Amino acid sequence: MICWNSCFGPGRARKRNKGAAACQRSDPQLQQWLDEEVSKPLDAAEVAQSAQDPGMAAEMYLASVMLVDDQQDAERAYLDELASALGIDRTLQVHLEQQAKGAA
């Protein structure tokens, strides 16, 4: 499992934290909840439950590939778990990863 913080690299984390800082000033409870949610590990099976059809599953996987650094072992394992949980076969998984790398 990976955390949101590993999905969103340092630059994205900084931007997210800037927005969260404004929230913290206005509602400390909301900020605490947000901090807890962001630090939770992602569960591939839980994420996959949101896919309503194969097209949505493919889009979710593609978006995940674009956000995750698949060069790290934990992130690679997460992507493989997610593909499996989404019912994406290996051929489509490779195709989507190539598509994501082409868009980068």
C-alpha positions, 0 to 999 in steps of 0.5 A: 500500500502507498500513501497519498504523499507518495502519489503526489510528489514534493511539488504537488504536496506543497501546493496541497499543503498551501491550500490546506493551511488556509483550511487549518486557520478556519477549522482545526478539526477539518484540518486534522481530518484532512491530515489523517486522510492524506496520511492513510495508506491507499488500499487498491481493493478499496480504490477499485470499488469505485470503478463502475465499469471497465472503461472507468477502471481503465481510466482510474488505472491510467490516472494512478500510473500518471501519479505514481512513480512506478520505479519504486518497489512499493508503488510498482506493487500498488499498481499491480494490485490495483490492476488486479483489483480493477480486473485489468489484464496484463496486456491492457495494463502494459498498454495503459502504462505506455500511454501514461509514459507517452503523456508525461 
